[in-house]
Amino acid sequence: MAVAEREIRTKAASQGGWMMVYRRLTKNKAAMVGAVLVGLFVVSALFAPLLAPYDPLEPVAPPLEPPSASHPLGTDYLGRDILSRIIFGARVSLQVGVAAVGIALVVGTLVGAVSAYYGGWADLIVMRVMEIMLSFPSILLAIAIMAIMGPQLINAMIAVGIVAIPTYARLVRSSVLSVKEHEYTEAAVAIGATDLRIILLHVLPNCLAPLIVQATLGIATAILDTAALSFLGLGAQPPTPEWGAMLSDTREYIQRAPWVMTFPGLAIMISVLGFNLLGDGLRDALDPRLK
């Protein structure tokens, strides 16, 4: 009976803690602006076929037509509607961001948790490898990986995800080193819990707050890095409506038709800004020192 009451109190305390985080987040105006921008981005990605007025791959008007009532953002050098391509580009960017962060989060969390929990030579070797990866500029390392794998969008997702692994590994490692010294972890060891159970049920749940913040910020970084790779011709290939590729395809028309680069660039800026504002707000809301 006492155990059941303790579990109920623990769940109630956890729910109360998350409600406090939610209240602090909603009071942060910058975070709310970021949440709105992220929400618009996600809605555009999920409902692109319903929101886009035209087929993003088919010419629908004369090339390089300026913004008008029928084409609010104008058309590109092939006569394709830029608004439709930007809306469908949100879907591509969301897939890239989620996939890249998913790869980095899963692998980085596993590597960091195992490294910190067992320590010794495993920790030394793994962390040295992570530091070597961090010594390279992320975009250059991604380009090197793309040179090996080939210029495709899925390869860009993998490359961006691999580049981000050290960030999550080091973050999880530092959290696990602190958490594994707590009394509840030592108690779990004393009653004979397996290492896997301790890591999954006692250690990693207490590392969620920094991981949530880093994942939110990581999506913004992934979108930006993938756009850079596509701009260099290593990511999405024509005619895929990806924002970086749209910038690359139309850069020679910047003086004749500035809208062909302005609007895709704004789409990248606004989406990255939204995730950064939301991530900063989550970091403040989840900071235990502010409770």
C-alpha positions, 0 to 999 in steps of 0.5 A: 500500500505504501509503495502504491501511495509513493508511486501516486505521489511521484506521478503527481509531482511529475505532472505538477512539474511539467505544468509549472514548465508549461506555465513558465513557457507560456509567459515567455513572449519570445518562446510563444512567438517561436511556437507560433512560427514552428506551428505554422511551419509544421502545419504547412508541412503536414497540409502542403497539398491542401495549402499549395495553390499549384503543383510545385513541379509544374510550370503554371505561368510565364517564367520570372513573373513578379508577385501578383494576385494569382502568384503572391510570391511570383514564379521562378525561372521555369514558371513554377509558383514560388509559394507552392514550392515554399509550402512543399519545401516546408515538408522536405525541411521538416522531414530532414530536421526530424530525421537528422535529429532522430539519428543524432539523438538515438546514437548520441544518447546511446553512446553518451549513456553507455560511455558515462555509465561504465567509464574506464577505457570505453569512456576515454576512447568514445569521448576522444572520437567525439572530440575529433569529430567536434574539431571539424567545422560541422558543414565541412564534415557533412560535405566530406560525408556527402562526398563519400555517400553521394549527393542525395537528400536522404544522404544529406539527412544522414550526414547532418545527423552524424555530424550532430552525434557528438553534441548529444553524446557529450550532453548525455554523458555529462548528465549521466555522470551526475545522475548515476551518483544519486541515491536512487541509482545506488538503491537500484544497484543494491536491489540487483537491477540490471544495467539496462534497466537502471539506464533506461528507467532511472538514468535517462529519464532524468536527462530529458530536459537538456535533450528536449532543448537540444533537439529543438535547437538541433532541428533548426541547425539541421534545416540550415545545414541541409539547406547549405548542402543543397545550395552547394548541390550536395543535398536535394536534387532538382526538381525537389522543392527544397529551400536551399536548392531553390536558392541555388537554382535561381542565384543567377537571376537575383538582379533580374528577379530578386523575389526568386531568392528572397522568399526561399531565404526568408522561409529558411530564416523564419523557420530557423528563428522559430525553432531557436526562440522555442528552444531558448524558451524551453531551456529557460522553462526547464531550468531547475534554478528558476523554479 
